[in-house]
Amino acid sequence: MRKRVLSGILATEESYLSHLEALLLPMKPLKAAATTSQPVLTVAQIETIFFKVPELFEIHKEFYDGLFPRIQQWSHHQRVGDLFQKLASQLGVYRAFVDNYELAVETAEKCCQANTQFAEISEVRVHMKKTIRQSAVFISVAALLYKPVDRVTRSTLVLHDLLKHTPTSHPDLPLLQDALRISQNFLSSINEEMTNRRQSMTVKKGENRQLLKDSFIVELVEGARKLRHVFLFSDLLLCAKLKKQIGGKSQQYDSKWYIPLTELTFQGPEETEPLTIPQVPDEELDAMKVKISHLRSEIQREKVIEPTRDQNFLTSSDFERAEWKEIIKEQQNKCLKTSTLTSMELQMLTSSCLKLQTVHHIPLSINKEEDESPGLHGFLNVIVHSASGLKQSLNLYCTMEVDSFGFFSNKAKTRVYRYTTEPKWNEEFEIDLEGSQTLRLLCYEKCYNKTKQNKEDGESTDRIMGKGQIPLDPQTLQGKDWQRTVIPMNGIEVKLSIKFTSREFSLKRMPSRKPMGVFGVKISTVTKRERSKVPYIVRQCLEEIERRGMEEVGIYRVSGVATDIQALKTAFDTNNKDVSVMMSEMDVNAIAGTLKLYFRELPEPLFTDELYPNFAGGITLSDSVAKESCMLNLLLSLPEPNLVTFLFLLDHLKRVAEKESINKMSLHNLATVFGPTLLRPAEKDSKIPTNPTQPISMGDSWSLEVMAQVSHKGLLLKLFLYYLLY
C-alpha cells in the first residue's frame, strides 16, 4: 500500500509538472520581447503574472527526480521521508505565490482583454496523460495559475495517506510527521488571515426580510447537476453556491440567481424534458470557469441585477418537495411586492446567509473527527397495516422514505388499494439503513390520467393526501420484537409495525446448511455445479429486470415486498422449475431485492475476505490516481467466478445508469446501494488493521467511511463504472 500511495503521488507530480512547464512556455518569448521596441507585455506585468512559477517548477522537478528511482527500486525498507520533509520546508515559496495569486490572475485577465496578441499566446497547449490514451487540451494562463493553489492544499492529504500505511517502527515516520506538521501550520496561517478579512466585513440586513427555510438542493443547469444552497426569504428565493473550502477555510457563498416570490411558479414533472449529463474533462472545466468569471465581472458592473425566470430543481424526496411547495404558496399569499436587488444589495444578502443558515452540513457528508456515526445502520422491517379517517372512497397507496446521512430517498411503496375508505395493505418491507434517523410516510391518492398513457406521466398526477414522520430512536428500537405505531397526517392515521436489526446481526455471512442450495453457498461452488461462469440466479434476475425494470423509478433502491422476496429465495434454493414463471408475475422490485439478498448472504463478499483489507485501504486513498491504480489491480486479483460475475453485473448497471433520466438511478445511487453489500467482510474479518499497532473496528464506522467515499470521491462501483465502461 505504501508503494501504491507513492506511485499515485508520483503520477500526480508528473501531471503537475506538465502544467507548470506549460505555464512557463510563454514566459520566455514574452521576456525576450519585453526588451524590444514592440513588447507584448511590460517586464513588471510578466513578473507579476509568472511570479515564483520557475522556483515552484524547480522544487517539484527535484522532488520528482528523487522519488522516481526509489519507487523503481522499491523494497519495504525504502525511505522517502527526507524528500517530503524537504518539500515541506520549501512551502515559503508557495506563501509568496499565494499572496500574489489574485493580483497575478487579475493582471493576466486585464492583459488578455487589452492585448489580442497576449490573449492568443495565453491559450497554452497541455498534453494530458490519461489511463488509456494521451490527449492535448488548451488551457489559459489564468486557469493554469490555479494549479499551484490547488496543489498546496493537497499536501496534507497525501501525507495523511502515506502516514496511514507507514509502520510505527519505520524510520520514515518521524520525518513524515514533521512534514505534515509544517504543512498543517502553513495552511492554518493562510486560513487565519482569510478569516480575519471576512470578520472585518459588515453586513446590512433588510428590515422586513426574514429567512423562512433553507436547504441543499440539486439544480439542473444545462443538463448538468449542481449542488446549491437555496434560501427562501419572505419576499424572494435566493440560490447560492457553496464555495470550495481550501484547507479548512470557513464557508463562503456566491449568489447564482434570485426569484421574487410574486413571480415564482412550479413546473410539473410531466413538463420536464429528460436531459443527459455531458462528460467534460477537468481541464476544459478550468478554462470554462475563467471565461465565466469574465462574463460575471461584466454583469456585476451593471447597477441592477435582473431576477432569473426559469430554474429546475431535482429532489429525491416527495416529502421535502411538498414542504417547499406548502411554505412558498403560504408566503405568496402574504407577499405583495416584487423585489429587485442591486448588485450591492445582492452581495450583502448573500453574505448574510453565512449567519442566517439553518442547514450547515451538505447531505451525505460526515465529520471524520466524530468517533461514532449518528443514526442507525442495519435493516428496518416495516409492516404497513392499514389507514383510517378517510371521508370518501379513494385509490390509495403509501411510500416510505428514510434518510442516509441527511439525504432522504424513497425506499418502499405499497400496492394501490382501490375504492375504499379503510385500505388494508398488510405488506412487509425490509429497508436498508445507513446512518438513518427518521422514517417518513406519505399517503397518495392514485389519479389515473386518461390523457397520459405511459406509467411515469400517469403517476406524476398523483395527489399527496397526507405526510408524517417518526424518529428512529436507537433506544426505543433496541429490542428484537415488533413495535406497533400510528402516524397521524391531515386527519388520516396509518398503522405500522417496525422492527430493527443492527448491522452486526443483519450482515453476518453464514454458510448455508443446505449444500445444494444457492443462498449462503460459495459462488465458486454454485458455478461449478451449474457448469456456468455466472450463477443462474444472477442471470435470471438481471434478465427479468432488463425486460421490464429498466425504467422503474428507484430500481434497486426501492424495497420489494418481503414475502415475495422470501418466496423467490425458496424457489431458487429448491431449484423450482417454475421460478421464471413466478418472477414474471412478481413486482420487479421484489426481483431486485432477491438479487441484493443473494449477494448479501454469500459466505464471503464478492470481493472476498482476503482482498478486503486492500480494498478498504484503497477506498480511503485521497489521491484519485493512486485509488484508480489500486482498485483496478485488485479487481484483476479476484477469483475467476467472482470477477466474471462482477463484470456481468457491472455491464447491467451501466445500462441502468444510462436510463437515469427515467429511473432516477445514477452511478452514485447504484454505488450507494451495492457498495457495502459487495464489499463488506464476513464477521470473522470485520476487524482489520490500518496500522500494524492500531487495529480498529470496521463495523458501523466503516459503513460511515464508505458512505463518505460514495458522496465525495466515488465508491468502488462508481469508479469501476467510469473507468471500465466509459
N, C-alpha and C positions, 0 to 999 in steps of 0.2 A: 504493500500500500504506500510506503514511503516513496518507492520508485515511481509509482503511478502518479502520485501527487506532484512529484518533481518533474515528471515528463509533461504533465499538464501545464505547470508553471513555465517550463521551457518553451512550449508551443505558444503560449500567450506572449512571452517575451519576444519571440520571433515576429509575431504579428505586430506587437507594439513598436519594435524597431523599424518595421517596414513603414509604419505610419510616420514615425519621426524622420525617417530618411526621405519620405515623400514631402514632408513639411519643409525640409532643408533644401529640396531640389530647386525651388525658385529663388532661394535666398542668394545664392552665388551670382547668378546673372543680374539680379537686382542691385547687388552691391557694386558689381562691375559697372553697371550703367549709371550708378549714382554719382560717379566722378566725371561723367561726360557732360556735354552741353545739353543733352536731352534726357535727363534722368526720368525713370518711371516713378520712383519714389525717392524721397529725401533720405539721407543717412539716418536721421532721427526717427523717421517712420519705420524704416527697416529694423532698426534696433529695438523699437517698441514692439513690433509685431512678432519678431523672432527672438525675443528676449529669453535667454537661458536655454533655448532649444538645443544648440550644439552641445552644451555641457550635459544635458539630460541624455542625449544620444550616446556620448562617450561613456557615461556612467553605466548605462544599461548594456552597451556593447561589451564592456569589460565584464559585467556580471554574466552575460550570456556565454562569452568565451570561456569563463571559468567553470560554469555549471555544465556545459555540454560534454566535455571529456569525462567528467566524473560520473555522469549518468551512463555514458558509453561503457565505462569500466566499473559497472555497478557491483557492489557487494553490500552485505548487511552492515558492515563496519564503515562504509564510505561516509566521509564527513563533508558537510556543505554549510555548516553553521557560520563559518568565517565569512562566506560570501554574502549571506543575508545580513550579518552584523555590519559589514562594510557598507552594504547598500542602504541600510537604515541610517548609518552615520552621515550619509550624504543628503539627507532629506532637507537640509538647509537650502539646497538649490531649488527644491520644489516650493519651499516657502517663498522664495523670491519670485518664482514663476506664478504661483497662485496670487500673490499680491498684485502682480502686473496683469493678470489674466483678463479682467474686464476691460482695461484700457487697450490691451492688445486686440481683442475682438472688435471693440468699438472702432479702433483705428483701421483695422482690416476692412470692416464694412463700409466705413466712410471712403476709403481709398477705392474700393470696388465701385461705389456709386459715382465718384468723381473722375475715375480714370478707367476707360474701357480696356486699355492695354493691360493694366494690372488685373482687371476682372477676368480676362482670358487666361492670364498666367496663373491666377489663384485657383483655377479648377485643376487639381492635381490628379494624375492617373496613379492609382494604387493597385498593386497586384495582391489579391487575397487568396491564400491557400486554404481551400475547403477540404472536407473529409474525402470527397470523391474526385472533385475536379478543381482546377485553378481558374480563377476569373479575375478580370480587372474592372474597377469602377472608378468614376471620377468623384473626388471629394474636394470641397472647398477648403481653403486655408483656415477659414473661421471654424469650420467643423473639426478639422484636424487639431486645432488648438485645444479642443476639449479633451483630447485623448490623455494628456498628462494629468489633467484634473481627475479624470475617471480612474487613471492608473494608481494614483497615490491613495485613493480611498479603498483600493483592493488590497493594499499592503497587509492590513491586519487580517483579512480573510484568508489569504494564502498561508500566513504564518500560523493561524489557528489550525488550519488543515494539517500542516506539517507537524505541529506540536502534538496534535491528536494521535498521530501514528509514530511518534518518536518515543522509544522506551526511556524510562527514568534513568537507566544506567548508561545511556548513550552519551558520549562526550559533546554531541551537538546541542543537547537540551539547554544548558545554561546560555549558550550563545544565541539560540533561537528565542529564548525567553527575554534576553536583553534586547534583541532586535524588535520583539513585539512591544516591549515597554517603551522604547524610543518612538515607534510608530504610533502607539496609542497617545502618548504625550503630545506628539506633533499634531495629530488630528484634533485632540481636545483643545489645544491652544487656538487653532483656527475656529473651532466651533464656539469657543468662548467669545472671541471677537465678534462673530456674526450675531450671537445672542445679544451682546451689549448694543449693537447697532439697532436691532429690532426693538429692544425695550425702550430706546430713546424716542421712538416714533409715537405720536399721539393720534388717537382715533376719535373721530367725531361720529356720534350716533344720531340717527333720525329720532325726533321726539316721539312720533306716533308709530314708528315701525317696530314690530315685535317678531321674534323668531317663534314659529309655531311647531315646526318639525324639521329634522334634518336626517339624512341617511346617505350611505354609499349606494349608488345605483350604477348599472351599466348603461352607457349611452351608445346608440348605434350611429356612427359617424362615417358616412360614405362607405358603408359596407364593413367597417372595422369596429370592434367593440372597445370602448374606452371606459375606464373606471372614473367616475365622477362623484364628488360630494355635493349633493343638492340641498339647498337651504330654502325652506318655504317661509317667507315673511308674510306679514299681514296684508301686504299690498303687491308683492311680486314673488316670483320663483327665480332663484339665483343658482346657476350651475357653476361650480368651481372645480379646478383640478388641483389635487394634492401634489405639490412639487416633490421631486425626488429628494429623499433625505441623504445627505452626504456625511458619513462619519458620525452619526448620532445627532445631527443638527436638528433643531426644533422644526415643527411643521410650518409650512407656508402655503398659501393658496394663490392660484392665478384664476381670475374670473374668465369664464369661457363665454357666457351669454346670460341674459335675463329675460323674463317674460312677465309683463304686468298681469295680475290675476284677472283683470277685466277682459283680457284678450286670450286667456288660456282655454283651450278646448281639448277634448280627449279623442284619440283615434282608436277605433275598434281593431282587434287583432285581424278580423277578416279583411280590413282595408290595407294591411301591410304586405308589401311585396317581399318574397323570400330574397335575401341578399347573401352573397358569398363574401368570404373574408379573403382579401388578397394577401399573398405572401410576399413581403418586401424585405430585402436584405437590410441589416443594421446600418451599413454604410450609406445606402440610399436614404434611409430614415434620417441620419445625421444631416445630410445635405438638405433634405426637405425641411428639417427643423430650422435651419439657418435662414432659408428662403421665407419660411413662415414668420420668422422674427422680423424680417424686413417689412413684410406686409403689416404686421401688428404695430410696428413703430409708426408706420404711415397712418394707420387707422387712429392711433391714440393721439395724433396731433389734432384730430377733429375735436370740437368743443363738446358735442353731444353724441353719445353712443346710442345708436338705434337698437331697440329691442329685437330679438330674434323671433321668428314666427313659428317655424316647423322644427320639432325635435322628436326623436324616437328613443324611448327607454325600454330596456328589457329587464324583467324581473321574473324569477322562477317561483315566486310566492304569490298566489292569488290573495292570500290574507293581507300581505303588505300592500299589494296593488289596490285592494278595496279600501284599506285605511287611508292611503294617499287621496283617493277619489273623494271619500267622505269628508275629510277635513278641508280639501280645496273647495268643494262645492258649498260647504257650510260657510267658508270665509268669503266666497264670491258673492253670496247673498248680502254680506255686510259691507264689502268693499265697493266704493262708488267711483273713486278717482283712478285715472290712468297715470302710472308713474313713469317719468322719463328722467334718466340719470345722465349727468355729465361724466366725462371720463374720471375726473377727480372724485366725484361722489361714488362712482362705481368702485374705484380703488379703495376708498375709505370703508365702504360697506364690506368689501371682500376681506380687508384686513381685520375688521371687527369679528369676522367668523371664527378667528382663532380663539377668541374668548367666549363666543356665544355657542359654539358647537356642543351638542349633547352626545353625539356618537363620535368617540375618539379613536376607535380601532377599526381598521379595514376588515371586513368579513374574511374568514379563512386565514387569519393571521394569528400568531401566538407570541407570547412573551417568553423567550427562551430562558429567561432568568428564573421563571417560576418552576419550582420542583414538581408540582403536581398540576395536572391539567384540569380545568373546570369541566363540569358536565359528566355524562355517563358514557361509557364505552362498553358495547356489547349488543344484545338484542332485546327489543321490546316486543313482546307478543300482545296484540290488541284485538279484542273481540268487539266489533260494533254490533250491539244487540238491536236496539230499536229507537224510534223517535216518537215523541208525543207533543201535543199542544198545537197541532195544525188545525186550521179552521176550515180548510177545504181540501178535497182530494187532489193530489198532485203526483207527478212522476219525480221521485226523489233519489238522490244518491249522495254519499259523503266522500270527502277526500281528507287525507291526513298529511300534515307537514311536520317535519322535525328540523331543528337547526343542527348544523355541523360547524362548530367554531364561529357562531354568529350568523351563518348564512343558511336561510331556510329554503327547503325544496320539497316538492310533493313526493310522498313516499308510498301512498296506497290509495286505492279507490274501490268503493263498494259497487255492486251491480245496481242498476236502476230498478227501484221498487215502484211499480206502476199503479196509478189511480187509487191512492189510499190516504187516509188521514193518520194512520198508525203503521208506518213501514217497519217490518221486522226482518232485518238483514241477517243477523246472527252469523257474520262472516269473521274469520280469524286471519290476521296478518302478522307476519314476522318482519319487523323493521330494524334495519341496521343502524346503530347509534355510534357516532364518532364525535365525542365532546358535546353531546346533546343535553340541553337544559329545559326545553319546552316542547310540548306536543300541542299542535294546533289542529282544530277540526273545522271544516267548512261544510255546510249543508246546501246543496244546489237543487233547484228545480230544473229538470231536463226539458228544454224547449226545442222541439223538433221543428226546424225551419223548413217549410215546404219549398222555398226558393233556393235553398242551398242543398246540393245533393251530396257533396263529399263530407266525410266524417268530421274533419277538423273545423270546417266552416259551420257545420251544424252545432258543434259543441261550443263554439265561440259565443253563441247567443244564450247560453245557459245563465240563469239568474241565481245569484247568491242569496239564499233565504236567511242565513244566519252564520255567524262565526264565533268561535270561542277557543280558549286555550287553558291548559293546566300545566303547572310546573312539574318537571321530572325530578323530584326530590330524592337524592340517594338514600336518605334516612328512611323515608316512607317506603321505598321500593326494595329495602334490604331483604325482606322475606321471599321465599320461593312460591308462596301461594298467590292465587289470583286476587286482585283487588278491584272491587266494583266502584264506579264513579259516575257522576252525571255532569254533563257540560251544558249549562243554560245559554241560550242565544236567541235574542229577539222573540221571546215568548215560546221558543221551541226548546225541548230538552232531549238530549241524546244520551242514551245509557251505554256505558263502556265497561269492559273488564280489561285490566292490564296486568302484565307480569314481566319482570325484568330479569334477564340472565346476564351476568357480568362477562366480560371478555375472557376472563380466566377460565370460565367453565364452557362458554359458548364455542371457543375455537380450540378446544383440546382435540388434537388429531389422534384418534384411537383406531388401531387396525380393526377391520370388520371381523365379526365372529363367523360370518358366512364366507367360506373360502371361494365359493362360486359366485358371489355377489359382485356388484360393481362399486357401490358406495363404500368407502373405507378400505378399498383394496389398492395396492400399488399400481400405478399407471403402467409400469412395465409388465406386470402380471396380466393385466387386462388385455393389453395389446398383443401379448404373446399368445394368450388363449384365443383371442379373436382373429389372430393372424392378420393384423392390420397395423398401420402406423399411427392412427388416431382412434381413440376409443369410440365405439358405436354410439354411446350416449352423447358424446360431444358432437359427432357428425349429425345425429338425428335432431338434436335441439337446435343447432345452428341452421340446419336446412329448413326447419319449420319457421324459425324466426326470420330467416331470409325470405320465406314465401309470403308471410303476412304480418311481420312485426317491424319491418324496417322504418315504417312511417308512424309507428306507435309512439306517442309523446311520452318521454320518460322511460323508454325501454331499458331494462337492466337497473334503472333507479327505482321505479315504482314496484312495490311488492305485489306478488301474486297471492291468491287465497291459499292459506297454509294447508288446508285439507287436500286441495288439488295437487300441491307440490308433493305431499306425502304419498298420494296415490300414484303419481308418476315414479317416485322413488321406489316404491314397492314393485311396480311393473318392470322397471329396468333391473332390479335386483333378482327378480324371479324369471327373467328372460321371457316376459309375457309377449307373445307374438302379436297381440293386438295393441301394443304400445303406440304404434304410429297412428292407429285409429283414435285412440284416447287423446293423443296430442292434437289432432286436427279438430277435436271438439272442445278443447280447453282454451281458456283465456291465455293469450300469448305471454302475459306477464308471469303466469304460473310456470311456463316452459323456461323462461329466462331465469326464474327463481330456482328451478330444478338444476339448471346448469351451474349457477353460482354455488348451490348447495353441494354439488358433486366436487367442485374444486375445493370447497371449504372443508369437506370431510376426507380428503385424501390423507393417508397416514403421514405423509410429509408434503410440504408445499410443492407446487410445480417447479419452483426454482431451487428446490432441495435444501435439506438441513445443512449439508456440508458446505454449500456455497453461500448460505445465508449471511454469515458474518461479513463476507466480502461485499455482498450486495448492500447490506445495511451500512457498511462503511462508505461504499461508493455513492450512495444516495445523499449522504451528508456533505459530500465534497462541494466546496463553494465554486471552484473553477469549472466552468462548463466543458472545456476541452478535456480536462482530466476525467471528469464524470463520464463523458461520452466514450472515451477510450476504455475506461474501466468497465462500463456496462456492456459494451459490445464484446469485449474479450471474455467476460463472464458468461454472456449468452452462449457463445460458441463452446463453452466448457460443459454445458448441460448434457445429460444422457440423451441419446437419440429420441426415445419416445417423448420425453419432456420437451425437447427442442421443437420437434415436428408438430406436436400438439399446440405449443405456444404460437408458432408461426401460423398455424391453421386458424387459431382463434384471432390472432393479430390481423390477418387478412380480412376476416369478417368484421372486426371492429373498425377497420379503415372504411369499409363500405357503410357501416352505421354512421360514422362521423361525417361522411360525405352528404348525408341527408340531415345534417344538423338543423338546417332552416325549418325542417318539418318536425323531426322527433326531439329537438332541443337537447340532443346528447352530443356535446362537443368532446374533443380529445381529453380536455380537462375533466369533464364529468365521468367519462369512461375510466380514466386513470384513477379517479377517486373511488369508483365502485369496485374495480378489480384489483387495485394495487395491494391492499392489505391481505386479501384472500389468496392471491397467488404467491405472496412473499412471506407471510407470517410463518414462523417456525413451529415445529412440534413442541409440546410442553417441555420436553426434556432439554431442549436447546433454547429455551426462552431467555436465558441469560448468557450474554456474550461480552467479552471484554473489549473496550475500545483502547484501553491501555493495559498492558500486562499486570500492572499493580493495582488497577482500579476497575474491578468488574462492576457493571451497572445492570439494573433490571431493564429488560426490554419488553415489558408488558404494555400497559396503557401509555406510558411515557413514549414508547416507540411509536405507537399509533399517532400521538400528537406530533412527533417529529415528521413522520410520513406525511401527515396532513399539511404541515408547513411546506414540505417539498412539493406537494401537489400544487399548492396555491402560488408559490413564488418562483420555483425553478423548473417544475415539471417532474413528476414522478416517473418511475421506471417505464410504465406503459407509454406515457406521453412522449418520453424521449425516444423509445423504440419506434413509435408510430411516425414521428417526424423523420428520424434518420434512416429507417429501413424502408419506408413505404413512399416517401415523397421525393 
